[in-house]
């Protein structure tokens, strides 16, 4: 699985996850998944509810990422633990 890059809005109510599409052909067709999630648990212990996923060209994903940062979103590490089976 690809490394993911997370942003959170200033209200701490919404997150975006940027993750490279593993099926992309490096140097030819490179796409990123951009996931949107809502944070419902204000304590931050529960993972966000992912509400939307789009696949965009890697250059557009970079533009979106930079635009969000300029609008006050901040970088975060994924803090939600993966559920054990």
PDB file of N, CA, C and O in Angstrom:
ATOM      1  N   UNK A   1       0.842  -1.182   0.000  1.00  0.00           N
ATOM      2  CA  UNK A   1       0.000   0.000   0.000  1.00  0.00           C
ATOM      3  C   UNK A   1       0.885   1.242   0.000  1.00  0.00           C
ATOM      4  O   UNK A   1       1.913   1.277   0.676  1.00  0.00           O
ATOM      5  N   UNK A   2       0.494   2.230  -0.738  1.00  0.00           N
ATOM      6  CA  UNK A   2       1.261   3.463  -0.862  1.00  0.00           C
ATOM      7  C   UNK A   2       1.201   4.291   0.410  1.00  0.00           C
ATOM      8  O   UNK A   2       0.263   4.191   1.201  1.00  0.00           O
ATOM      9  N   UNK A   3       2.222   5.105   0.581  1.00  0.00           N
ATOM     10  CA  UNK A   3       2.230   6.054   1.695  1.00  0.00           C
ATOM     11  C   UNK A   3       1.115   7.063   1.463  1.00  0.00           C
ATOM     12  O   UNK A   3       0.839   7.454   0.329  1.00  0.00           O
ATOM     13  N   UNK A   4       0.484   7.474   2.546  1.00  0.00           N
ATOM     14  CA  UNK A   4      -0.586   8.457   2.424  1.00  0.00           C
ATOM     15  C   UNK A   4      -0.176   9.757   3.093  1.00  0.00           C
ATOM     16  O   UNK A   4       0.630   9.768   4.024  1.00  0.00           O
ATOM     17  N   UNK A   5      -0.742  10.847   2.605  1.00  0.00           N
ATOM     18  CA  UNK A   5      -0.474  12.182   3.112  1.00  0.00           C
ATOM     19  C   UNK A   5      -1.806  12.774   3.547  1.00  0.00           C
ATOM     20  O   UNK A   5      -2.761  12.805   2.771  1.00  0.00           O
ATOM     21  N   UNK A   6      -1.867  13.239   4.780  1.00  0.00           N
ATOM     22  CA  UNK A   6      -3.112  13.694   5.387  1.00  0.00           C
ATOM     23  C   UNK A   6      -3.092  15.187   5.654  1.00  0.00           C
ATOM     24  O   UNK A   6      -2.064  15.752   6.027  1.00  0.00           O
ATOM     25  N   UNK A   7      -4.244  15.818   5.459  1.00  0.00           N
ATOM     26  CA  UNK A   7      -4.463  17.212   5.836  1.00  0.00           C
ATOM     27  C   UNK A   7      -5.725  17.277   6.682  1.00  0.00           C
ATOM     28  O   UNK A   7      -6.637  16.468   6.512  1.00  0.00           O
ATOM     29  N   UNK A   8      -5.774  18.251   7.601  1.00  0.00           N
ATOM     30  CA  UNK A   8      -6.962  18.468   8.419  1.00  0.00           C
ATOM     31  C   UNK A   8      -7.318  19.945   8.364  1.00  0.00           C
ATOM     32  O   UNK A   8      -6.436  20.803   8.343  1.00  0.00           O
ATOM     33  N   UNK A   9      -8.620  20.239   8.341  1.00  0.00           N
ATOM     34  CA  UNK A   9      -9.028  21.643   8.273  1.00  0.00           C
ATOM     35  C   UNK A   9      -8.878  22.299   9.642  1.00  0.00           C
ATOM     36  O   UNK A   9      -8.690  21.614  10.648  1.00  0.00           O
ATOM     37  N   UNK A  10      -8.959  23.622   9.677  1.00  0.00           N
ATOM     38  CA  UNK A  10      -8.714  24.370  10.910  1.00  0.00           C
ATOM     39  C   UNK A  10      -9.764  24.091  11.983  1.00  0.00           C
ATOM     40  O   UNK A  10      -9.479  24.245  13.171  1.00  0.00           O
ATOM     41  N   UNK A  11     -10.955  23.690  11.596  1.00  0.00           N
ATOM     42  CA  UNK A  11     -12.013  23.356  12.561  1.00  0.00           C
ATOM     43  C   UNK A  11     -11.867  21.948  13.118  1.00  0.00           C
ATOM     44  O   UNK A  11     -12.572  21.567  14.052  1.00  0.00           O
ATOM     45  N   UNK A  12     -10.950  21.176  12.542  1.00  0.00           N
ATOM     46  CA  UNK A  12     -10.718  19.781  12.922  1.00  0.00           C
ATOM     47  C   UNK A  12     -11.967  18.916  12.741  1.00  0.00           C
ATOM     48  O   UNK A  12     -12.253  18.026  13.542  1.00  0.00           O
ATOM     49  N   UNK A  13     -12.704  19.208  11.656  1.00  0.00           N
ATOM     50  CA  UNK A  13     -13.928  18.459  11.363  1.00  0.00           C
ATOM     51  C   UNK A  13     -13.832  17.649  10.076  1.00  0.00           C
ATOM     52  O   UNK A  13     -14.683  16.801   9.807  1.00  0.00           O
ATOM     53  N   UNK A  14     -12.800  17.908   9.287  1.00  0.00           N
ATOM     54  CA  UNK A  14     -12.691  17.251   7.985  1.00  0.00           C
ATOM     55  C   UNK A  14     -11.227  16.945   7.693  1.00  0.00           C
ATOM     56  O   UNK A  14     -10.335  17.714   8.049  1.00  0.00           O
ATOM     57  N   UNK A  15     -10.996  15.813   7.042  1.00  0.00           N
ATOM     58  CA  UNK A  15      -9.650  15.433   6.636  1.00  0.00           C
ATOM     59  C   UNK A  15      -9.639  15.120   5.148  1.00  0.00           C
ATOM     60  O   UNK A  15     -10.667  14.802   4.549  1.00  0.00           O
ATOM     61  N   UNK A  16      -8.457  15.219   4.572  1.00  0.00           N
ATOM     62  CA  UNK A  16      -8.214  14.772   3.196  1.00  0.00           C
ATOM     63  C   UNK A  16      -7.020  13.835   3.252  1.00  0.00           C
ATOM     64  O   UNK A  16      -6.028  14.111   3.927  1.00  0.00           O
ATOM     65  N   UNK A  17      -7.129  12.728   2.536  1.00  0.00           N
ATOM     66  CA  UNK A  17      -6.016  11.784   2.417  1.00  0.00           C
ATOM     67  C   UNK A  17      -5.614  11.718   0.954  1.00  0.00           C
ATOM     68  O   UNK A  17      -6.456  11.523   0.078  1.00  0.00           O
ATOM     69  N   UNK A  18      -4.329  11.881   0.698  1.00  0.00           N
ATOM     70  CA  UNK A  18      -3.779  11.805  -0.648  1.00  0.00           C
ATOM     71  C   UNK A  18      -2.915  10.551  -0.697  1.00  0.00           C
ATOM     72  O   UNK A  18      -1.998  10.383   0.107  1.00  0.00           O
ATOM     73  N   UNK A  19      -3.222   9.664  -1.661  1.00  0.00           N
ATOM     74  CA  UNK A  19      -2.510   8.400  -1.753  1.00  0.00           C
ATOM     75  C   UNK A  19      -2.318   8.038  -3.223  1.00  0.00           C
ATOM     76  O   UNK A  19      -3.261   8.085  -4.013  1.00  0.00           O
ATOM     77  N   UNK A  20      -1.098   7.680  -3.575  1.00  0.00           N
ATOM     78  CA  UNK A  20      -0.792   7.317  -4.955  1.00  0.00           C
ATOM     79  C   UNK A  20      -1.553   6.059  -5.337  1.00  0.00           C
ATOM     80  O   UNK A  20      -1.628   5.104  -4.564  1.00  0.00           O
ATOM     81  N   UNK A  21      -2.113   6.069  -6.528  1.00  0.00           N
ATOM     82  CA  UNK A  21      -2.786   4.896  -7.074  1.00  0.00           C
ATOM     83  C   UNK A  21      -1.714   3.883  -7.471  1.00  0.00           C
ATOM     84  O   UNK A  21      -0.920   4.143  -8.374  1.00  0.00           O
ATOM     85  N   UNK A  22      -1.688   2.740  -6.807  1.00  0.00           N
ATOM     86  CA  UNK A  22      -0.673   1.714  -7.075  1.00  0.00           C
ATOM     87  C   UNK A  22      -0.731   1.176  -8.497  1.00  0.00           C
ATOM     88  O   UNK A  22       0.231   0.568  -8.967  1.00  0.00           O
ATOM     89  N   UNK A  23      -1.837   1.389  -9.181  1.00  0.00           N
ATOM     90  CA  UNK A  23      -1.975   0.895 -10.548  1.00  0.00           C
ATOM     91  C   UNK A  23      -1.431   1.895 -11.571  1.00  0.00           C
ATOM     92  O   UNK A  23      -1.447   1.629 -12.773  1.00  0.00           O
ATOM     93  N   UNK A  24      -0.948   3.047 -11.091  1.00  0.00           N
ATOM     94  CA  UNK A  24      -0.370   4.048 -11.987  1.00  0.00           C
ATOM     95  C   UNK A  24       0.901   3.501 -12.623  1.00  0.00           C
ATOM     96  O   UNK A  24       1.610   2.687 -12.032  1.00  0.00           O
ATOM     97  N   UNK A  25       1.170   3.960 -13.826  1.00  0.00           N
ATOM     98  CA  UNK A  25       2.401   3.596 -14.520  1.00  0.00           C
ATOM     99  C   UNK A  25       3.361   4.764 -14.335  1.00  0.00           C
ATOM    100  O   UNK A  25       3.169   5.832 -14.917  1.00  0.00           O
ATOM    101  N   UNK A  26       4.386   4.561 -13.530  1.00  0.00           N
ATOM    102  CA  UNK A  26       5.321   5.626 -13.174  1.00  0.00           C
ATOM    103  C   UNK A  26       5.892   6.298 -14.412  1.00  0.00           C
ATOM    104  O   UNK A  26       6.407   5.636 -15.313  1.00  0.00           O
ATOM    105  N   UNK A  27       5.794   7.629 -14.443  1.00  0.00           N
ATOM    106  CA  UNK A  27       6.319   8.402 -15.553  1.00  0.00           C
ATOM    107  C   UNK A  27       5.383   8.499 -16.739  1.00  0.00           C
ATOM    108  O   UNK A  27       5.644   9.269 -17.663  1.00  0.00           O
ATOM    109  N   UNK A  28       4.301   7.740 -16.740  1.00  0.00           N
ATOM    110  CA  UNK A  28       3.365   7.765 -17.865  1.00  0.00           C
ATOM    111  C   UNK A  28       2.000   8.258 -17.395  1.00  0.00           C
ATOM    112  O   UNK A  28       1.600   9.380 -17.706  1.00  0.00           O
ATOM    113  N   UNK A  29       1.304   7.438 -16.665  1.00  0.00           N
ATOM    114  CA  UNK A  29      -0.001   7.791 -16.113  1.00  0.00           C
ATOM    115  C   UNK A  29       0.098   7.687 -14.599  1.00  0.00           C
ATOM    116  O   UNK A  29       0.061   6.592 -14.037  1.00  0.00           O
ATOM    117  N   UNK A  30       0.224   8.834 -13.945  1.00  0.00           N
ATOM    118  CA  UNK A  30       0.317   8.818 -12.495  1.00  0.00           C
ATOM    119  C   UNK A  30      -0.901   9.510 -11.907  1.00  0.00           C
ATOM    120  O   UNK A  30      -1.197  10.661 -12.225  1.00  0.00           O
ATOM    121  N   UNK A  31      -1.596   8.788 -11.046  1.00  0.00           N
ATOM    122  CA  UNK A  31      -2.820   9.293 -10.435  1.00  0.00           C
ATOM    123  C   UNK A  31      -2.745   9.164  -8.925  1.00  0.00           C
ATOM    124  O   UNK A  31      -2.040   8.309  -8.388  1.00  0.00           O
ATOM    125  N   UNK A  32      -3.486  10.029  -8.254  1.00  0.00           N
ATOM    126  CA  UNK A  32      -3.604   9.993  -6.803  1.00  0.00           C
ATOM    127  C   UNK A  32      -5.070   9.833  -6.456  1.00  0.00           C
ATOM    128  O   UNK A  32      -5.947  10.365  -7.138  1.00  0.00           O
ATOM    129  N   UNK A  33      -5.325   9.096  -5.390  1.00  0.00           N
ATOM    130  CA  UNK A  33      -6.654   9.082  -4.810  1.00  0.00           C
ATOM    131  C   UNK A  33      -6.704  10.216  -3.796  1.00  0.00           C
ATOM    132  O   UNK A  33      -5.790  10.374  -2.986  1.00  0.00           O
ATOM    133  N   UNK A  34      -7.765  10.996  -3.844  1.00  0.00           N
ATOM    134  CA  UNK A  34      -7.991  12.030  -2.846  1.00  0.00           C
ATOM    135  C   UNK A  34      -9.281  11.658  -2.132  1.00  0.00           C
ATOM    136  O   UNK A  34     -10.371  11.717  -2.700  1.00  0.00           O
ATOM    137  N   UNK A  35      -9.125  11.276  -0.876  1.00  0.00           N
ATOM    138  CA  UNK A  35     -10.258  10.867  -0.055  1.00  0.00           C
ATOM    139  C   UNK A  35     -10.645  12.017   0.864  1.00  0.00           C
ATOM    140  O   UNK A  35      -9.781  12.737   1.365  1.00  0.00           O
ATOM    141  N   UNK A  36     -11.935  12.186   1.083  1.00  0.00           N
ATOM    142  CA  UNK A  36     -12.448  13.176   2.020  1.00  0.00           C
ATOM    143  C   UNK A  36     -13.144  12.437   3.146  1.00  0.00           C
ATOM    144  O   UNK A  36     -13.884  11.480   2.914  1.00  0.00           O
ATOM    145  N   UNK A  37     -12.902  12.887   4.364  1.00  0.00           N
ATOM    146  CA  UNK A  37     -13.531  12.252   5.516  1.00  0.00           C
ATOM    147  C   UNK A  37     -14.012  13.277   6.519  1.00  0.00           C
ATOM    148  O   UNK A  37     -13.445  14.362   6.647  1.00  0.00           O
ATOM    149  N   UNK A  38     -15.060  12.919   7.224  1.00  0.00           N
ATOM    150  CA  UNK A  38     -15.624  13.749   8.290  1.00  0.00           C
ATOM    151  C   UNK A  38     -15.203  13.174   9.634  1.00  0.00           C
ATOM    152  O   UNK A  38     -15.284  11.967   9.859  1.00  0.00           O
ATOM    153  N   UNK A  39     -14.753  14.054  10.523  1.00  0.00           N
ATOM    154  CA  UNK A  39     -14.413  13.631  11.873  1.00  0.00           C
ATOM    155  C   UNK A  39     -15.661  13.783  12.726  1.00  0.00           C
ATOM    156  O   UNK A  39     -16.151  14.892  12.938  1.00  0.00           O
ATOM    157  N   UNK A  40     -16.167  12.664  13.211  1.00  0.00           N
ATOM    158  CA  UNK A  40     -17.387  12.676  14.011  1.00  0.00           C
ATOM    159  C   UNK A  40     -17.080  12.571  15.504  1.00  0.00           C
ATOM    160  O   UNK A  40     -17.864  13.026  16.337  1.00  0.00           O
ATOM    161  N   UNK A  41     -15.942  11.973  15.837  1.00  0.00           N
ATOM    162  CA  UNK A  41     -15.546  11.773  17.227  1.00  0.00           C
ATOM    163  C   UNK A  41     -14.594  12.897  17.633  1.00  0.00           C
ATOM    164  O   UNK A  41     -13.435  12.909  17.218  1.00  0.00           O
ATOM    165  N   UNK A  42     -15.079  13.839  18.442  1.00  0.00           N
ATOM    166  CA  UNK A  42     -14.255  15.001  18.782  1.00  0.00           C
ATOM    167  C   UNK A  42     -13.051  14.647  19.647  1.00  0.00           C
ATOM    168  O   UNK A  42     -12.112  15.437  19.748  1.00  0.00           O
ATOM    169  N   UNK A  43     -13.066  13.470  20.274  1.00  0.00           N
ATOM    170  CA  UNK A  43     -11.905  13.063  21.073  1.00  0.00           C
ATOM    171  C   UNK A  43     -10.736  12.664  20.181  1.00  0.00           C
ATOM    172  O   UNK A  43      -9.591  12.626  20.634  1.00  0.00           O
ATOM    173  N   UNK A  44     -11.021  12.364  18.903  1.00  0.00           N
ATOM    174  CA  UNK A  44      -9.970  12.001  17.963  1.00  0.00           C
ATOM    175  C   UNK A  44      -9.549  10.546  18.019  1.00  0.00           C
ATOM    176  O   UNK A  44      -8.586  10.159  17.357  1.00  0.00           O
ATOM    177  N   UNK A  45     -10.246   9.737  18.790  1.00  0.00           N
ATOM    178  CA  UNK A  45      -9.865   8.329  18.927  1.00  0.00           C
ATOM    179  C   UNK A  45     -10.412   7.460  17.801  1.00  0.00           C
ATOM    180  O   UNK A  45      -9.796   6.462  17.426  1.00  0.00           O
ATOM    181  N   UNK A  46     -11.554   7.832  17.271  1.00  0.00           N
ATOM    182  CA  UNK A  46     -12.167   7.056  16.199  1.00  0.00           C
ATOM    183  C   UNK A  46     -11.743   7.641  14.846  1.00  0.00           C
ATOM    184  O   UNK A  46     -11.612   8.857  14.707  1.00  0.00           O
ATOM    185  N   UNK A  47     -11.530   6.776  13.858  1.00  0.00           N
ATOM    186  CA  UNK A  47     -11.141   7.279  12.538  1.00  0.00           C
ATOM    187  C   UNK A  47     -12.275   8.073  11.897  1.00  0.00           C
ATOM    188  O   UNK A  47     -13.444   7.880  12.228  1.00  0.00           O
ATOM    189  N   UNK A  48     -11.920   8.961  10.984  1.00  0.00           N
ATOM    190  CA  UNK A  48     -12.960   9.721  10.287  1.00  0.00           C
ATOM    191  C   UNK A  48     -13.798   8.802   9.405  1.00  0.00           C
ATOM    192  O   UNK A  48     -13.349   7.736   8.984  1.00  0.00           O
ATOM    193  N   UNK A  49     -15.003   9.232   9.143  1.00  0.00           N
ATOM    194  CA  UNK A  49     -15.875   8.519   8.217  1.00  0.00           C
ATOM    195  C   UNK A  49     -15.554   9.047   6.823  1.00  0.00           C
ATOM    196  O   UNK A  49     -15.805  10.212   6.517  1.00  0.00           O
ATOM    197  N   UNK A  50     -14.999   8.180   5.987  1.00  0.00           N
ATOM    198  CA  UNK A  50     -14.621   8.609   4.641  1.00  0.00           C
ATOM    199  C   UNK A  50     -15.886   8.723   3.797  1.00  0.00           C
ATOM    200  O   UNK A  50     -16.672   7.780   3.704  1.00  0.00           O
ATOM    201  N   UNK A  51     -16.071   9.885   3.187  1.00  0.00           N
ATOM    202  CA  UNK A  51     -17.320  10.172   2.488  1.00  0.00           C
ATOM    203  C   UNK A  51     -17.181  10.247   0.979  1.00  0.00           C
ATOM    204  O   UNK A  51     -18.171  10.125   0.258  1.00  0.00           O
ATOM    205  N   UNK A  52     -15.949  10.450   0.488  1.00  0.00           N
ATOM    206  CA  UNK A  52     -15.791  10.648  -0.949  1.00  0.00           C
ATOM    207  C   UNK A  52     -14.367  10.287  -1.361  1.00  0.00           C
ATOM    208  O   UNK A  52     -13.414  10.547  -0.625  1.00  0.00           O
ATOM    209  N   UNK A  53     -14.232   9.693  -2.531  1.00  0.00           N
ATOM    210  CA  UNK A  53     -12.920   9.397  -3.107  1.00  0.00           C
ATOM    211  C   UNK A  53     -12.944   9.768  -4.578  1.00  0.00           C
ATOM    212  O   UNK A  53     -13.865   9.409  -5.311  1.00  0.00           O
ATOM    213  N   UNK A  54     -11.911  10.496  -4.998  1.00  0.00           N
ATOM    214  CA  UNK A  54     -11.753  10.795  -6.415  1.00  0.00           C
ATOM    215  C   UNK A  54     -10.339  10.420  -6.828  1.00  0.00           C
ATOM    216  O   UNK A  54      -9.419  10.442  -6.011  1.00  0.00           O
ATOM    217  N   UNK A  55     -10.172  10.080  -8.084  1.00  0.00           N
ATOM    218  CA  UNK A  55      -8.859   9.797  -8.644  1.00  0.00           C
ATOM    219  C   UNK A  55      -8.521  10.923  -9.600  1.00  0.00           C
ATOM    220  O   UNK A  55      -9.253  11.195 -10.552  1.00  0.00           O
ATOM    221  N   UNK A  56      -7.386  11.581  -9.329  1.00  0.00           N
ATOM    222  CA  UNK A  56      -6.994  12.721 -10.156  1.00  0.00           C
ATOM    223  C   UNK A  56      -5.546  12.569 -10.585  1.00  0.00           C
ATOM    224  O   UNK A  56      -4.763  11.854  -9.959  1.00  0.00           O
ATOM    225  N   UNK A  57      -5.210  13.256 -11.665  1.00  0.00           N
ATOM    226  CA  UNK A  57      -3.840  13.312 -12.147  1.00  0.00           C
ATOM    227  C   UNK A  57      -2.942  13.813 -11.012  1.00  0.00           C
ATOM    228  O   UNK A  57      -3.355  14.657 -10.217  1.00  0.00           O
ATOM    229  N   UNK A  58      -1.733  13.299 -10.941  1.00  0.00           N
ATOM    230  CA  UNK A  58      -0.840  13.629  -9.836  1.00  0.00           C
ATOM    231  C   UNK A  58      -0.547  15.136  -9.753  1.00  0.00           C
ATOM    232  O   UNK A  58      -0.402  15.675  -8.656  1.00  0.00           O
ATOM    233  N   UNK A  59      -0.462  15.807 -10.891  1.00  0.00           N
ATOM    234  CA  UNK A  59      -0.218  17.259 -10.872  1.00  0.00           C
ATOM    235  C   UNK A  59      -1.400  18.009 -10.280  1.00  0.00           C
ATOM    236  O   UNK A  59      -1.211  18.969  -9.532  1.00  0.00           O
ATOM    237  N   UNK A  60      -2.612  17.588 -10.603  1.00  0.00           N
ATOM    238  CA  UNK A  60      -3.796  18.211 -10.028  1.00  0.00           C
ATOM    239  C   UNK A  60      -3.867  17.932  -8.536  1.00  0.00           C
ATOM    240  O   UNK A  60      -4.256  18.811  -7.766  1.00  0.00           O
ATOM    241  N   UNK A  61      -3.501  16.735  -8.114  1.00  0.00           N
ATOM    242  CA  UNK A  61      -3.492  16.400  -6.688  1.00  0.00           C
ATOM    243  C   UNK A  61      -2.528  17.320  -5.940  1.00  0.00           C
ATOM    244  O   UNK A  61      -2.830  17.774  -4.836  1.00  0.00           O
ATOM    245  N   UNK A  62      -1.382  17.591  -6.534  1.00  0.00           N
ATOM    246  CA  UNK A  62      -0.415  18.514  -5.907  1.00  0.00           C
ATOM    247  C   UNK A  62      -1.004  19.921  -5.787  1.00  0.00           C
ATOM    248  O   UNK A  62      -0.833  20.587  -4.765  1.00  0.00           O
ATOM    249  N   UNK A  63      -1.691  20.364  -6.828  1.00  0.00           N
ATOM    250  CA  UNK A  63      -2.321  21.688  -6.797  1.00  0.00           C
ATOM    251  C   UNK A  63      -3.373  21.758  -5.688  1.00  0.00           C
ATOM    252  O   UNK A  63      -3.424  22.735  -4.941  1.00  0.00           O
ATOM    253  N   UNK A  64      -4.202  20.734  -5.583  1.00  0.00           N
ATOM    254  CA  UNK A  64      -5.241  20.696  -4.549  1.00  0.00           C
ATOM    255  C   UNK A  64      -4.592  20.726  -3.167  1.00  0.00           C
ATOM    256  O   UNK A  64      -5.033  21.464  -2.286  1.00  0.00           O
ATOM    257  N   UNK A  65      -3.552  19.927  -2.979  1.00  0.00           N
ATOM    258  CA  UNK A  65      -2.846  19.845  -1.703  1.00  0.00           C
ATOM    259  C   UNK A  65      -2.295  21.220  -1.313  1.00  0.00           C
ATOM    260  O   UNK A  65      -2.494  21.676  -0.187  1.00  0.00           O
ATOM    261  N   UNK A  66      -1.613  21.866  -2.235  1.00  0.00           N
ATOM    262  CA  UNK A  66      -1.025  23.184  -1.965  1.00  0.00           C
ATOM    263  C   UNK A  66      -2.106  24.234  -1.712  1.00  0.00           C
ATOM    264  O   UNK A  66      -1.942  25.092  -0.845  1.00  0.00           O
ATOM    265  N   UNK A  67      -3.206  24.174  -2.457  1.00  0.00           N
ATOM    266  CA  UNK A  67      -4.300  25.133  -2.267  1.00  0.00           C
ATOM    267  C   UNK A  67      -4.909  24.972  -0.877  1.00  0.00           C
ATOM    268  O   UNK A  67      -5.188  25.961  -0.199  1.00  0.00           O
ATOM    269  N   UNK A  68      -5.112  23.731  -0.457  1.00  0.00           N
ATOM    270  CA  UNK A  68      -5.667  23.493   0.874  1.00  0.00           C
ATOM    271  C   UNK A  68      -4.729  24.016   1.965  1.00  0.00           C
ATOM    272  O   UNK A  68      -5.185  24.605   2.944  1.00  0.00           O
ATOM    273  N   UNK A  69      -3.424  23.801   1.797  1.00  0.00           N
ATOM    274  CA  UNK A  69      -2.469  24.327   2.769  1.00  0.00           C
ATOM    275  C   UNK A  69      -2.557  25.855   2.848  1.00  0.00           C
ATOM    276  O   UNK A  69      -2.486  26.432   3.933  1.00  0.00           O
ATOM    277  N   UNK A  70      -2.712  26.501   1.695  1.00  0.00           N
ATOM    278  CA  UNK A  70      -2.797  27.972   1.684  1.00  0.00           C
ATOM    279  C   UNK A  70      -4.101  28.473   2.297  1.00  0.00           C
ATOM    280  O   UNK A  70      -4.201  29.640   2.674  1.00  0.00           O
ATOM    281  N   UNK A  71      -5.107  27.590   2.398  1.00  0.00           N
ATOM    282  CA  UNK A  71      -6.393  27.960   2.985  1.00  0.00           C
ATOM    283  C   UNK A  71      -6.477  27.621   4.475  1.00  0.00           C
ATOM    284  O   UNK A  71      -7.544  27.729   5.079  1.00  0.00           O
ATOM    285  N   UNK A  72      -5.361  27.215   5.059  1.00  0.00           N
ATOM    286  CA  UNK A  72      -5.345  26.969   6.491  1.00  0.00           C
ATOM    287  C   UNK A  72      -5.379  25.514   6.926  1.00  0.00           C
ATOM    288  O   UNK A  72      -5.338  25.229   8.123  1.00  0.00           O
ATOM    289  N   UNK A  73      -5.454  24.587   5.978  1.00  0.00           N
ATOM    290  CA  UNK A  73      -5.383  23.174   6.344  1.00  0.00           C
ATOM    291  C   UNK A  73      -3.958  22.889   6.812  1.00  0.00           C
ATOM    292  O   UNK A  73      -3.021  23.563   6.386  1.00  0.00           O
ATOM    293  N   UNK A  74      -3.789  21.902   7.681  1.00  0.00           N
ATOM    294  CA  UNK A  74      -2.460  21.563   8.175  1.00  0.00           C
ATOM    295  C   UNK A  74      -2.167  20.084   7.946  1.00  0.00           C
ATOM    296  O   UNK A  74      -3.070  19.250   7.872  1.00  0.00           O
ATOM    297  N   UNK A  75      -0.875  19.791   7.837  1.00  0.00           N
ATOM    298  CA  UNK A  75      -0.435  18.412   7.652  1.00  0.00           C
ATOM    299  C   UNK A  75      -0.545  17.679   8.974  1.00  0.00           C
ATOM    300  O   UNK A  75      -0.242  18.226  10.034  1.00  0.00           O
ATOM    301  N   UNK A  76      -0.985  16.430   8.896  1.00  0.00           N
ATOM    302  CA  UNK A  76      -1.027  15.567  10.069  1.00  0.00           C
ATOM    303  C   UNK A  76      -0.547  14.179   9.668  1.00  0.00           C
ATOM    304  O   UNK A  76      -0.547  13.818   8.491  1.00  0.00           O
ATOM    305  N   UNK A  77      -0.145  13.422  10.657  1.00  0.00           N
ATOM    306  CA  UNK A  77       0.147  12.011  10.442  1.00  0.00           C
ATOM    307  C   UNK A  77      -1.138  11.240  10.699  1.00  0.00           C
ATOM    308  O   UNK A  77      -1.995  11.690  11.461  1.00  0.00           O
ATOM    309  N   UNK A  78      -1.271  10.103  10.078  1.00  0.00           N
ATOM    310  CA  UNK A  78      -2.437   9.267  10.360  1.00  0.00           C
ATOM    311  C   UNK A  78      -2.319   8.787  11.804  1.00  0.00           C
ATOM    312  O   UNK A  78      -1.342   8.133  12.168  1.00  0.00           O
ATOM    313  N   UNK A  79      -3.304   9.109  12.611  1.00  0.00           N
ATOM    314  CA  UNK A  79      -3.249   8.760  14.027  1.00  0.00           C
ATOM    315  C   UNK A  79      -4.236   7.659  14.400  1.00  0.00           C
ATOM    316  O   UNK A  79      -4.269   7.218  15.549  1.00  0.00           O
ATOM    317  N   UNK A  80      -5.024   7.221  13.454  1.00  0.00           N
ATOM    318  CA  UNK A  80      -6.046   6.220  13.752  1.00  0.00           C
ATOM    319  C   UNK A  80      -5.455   4.851  13.529  1.00  0.00           C
ATOM    320  O   UNK A  80      -4.882   4.571  12.476  1.00  0.00           O
ATOM    321  N   UNK A  81      -5.594   4.014  14.506  1.00  0.00           N
ATOM    322  CA  UNK A  81      -5.057   2.653  14.432  1.00  0.00           C
ATOM    323  C   UNK A  81      -5.897   1.801  13.500  1.00  0.00           C
ATOM    324  O   UNK A  81      -7.121   1.925  13.457  1.00  0.00           O
ATOM    325  N   UNK A  82      -5.232   0.944  12.763  1.00  0.00           N
ATOM    326  CA  UNK A  82      -5.913  -0.011  11.900  1.00  0.00           C
ATOM    327  C   UNK A  82      -6.570  -1.064  12.774  1.00  0.00           C
ATOM    328  O   UNK A  82      -5.990  -1.509  13.765  1.00  0.00           O
ATOM    329  N   UNK A  83      -7.780  -1.461  12.408  1.00  0.00           N
ATOM    330  CA  UNK A  83      -8.502  -2.494  13.160  1.00  0.00           C
ATOM    331  C   UNK A  83      -7.839  -3.839  12.912  1.00  0.00           C
ATOM    332  O   UNK A  83      -7.532  -4.190  11.772  1.00  0.00           O
ATOM    333  N   UNK A  84      -7.623  -4.575  13.965  1.00  0.00           N
ATOM    334  CA  UNK A  84      -7.057  -5.929  13.867  1.00  0.00           C
ATOM    335  C   UNK A  84      -8.183  -6.904  13.527  1.00  0.00           C
ATOM    336  O   UNK A  84      -9.293  -6.779  14.045  1.00  0.00           O
ATOM    337  N   UNK A  85      -7.901  -7.865  12.664  1.00  0.00           N
ATOM    338  CA  UNK A  85      -8.918  -8.864  12.282  1.00  0.00           C
ATOM    339  C   UNK A  85      -8.955  -9.990  13.278  1.00  0.00           C
ATOM    340  O   UNK A  85      -9.744 -10.922  13.126  1.00  0.00           O
TER     341      UNK A  85
END
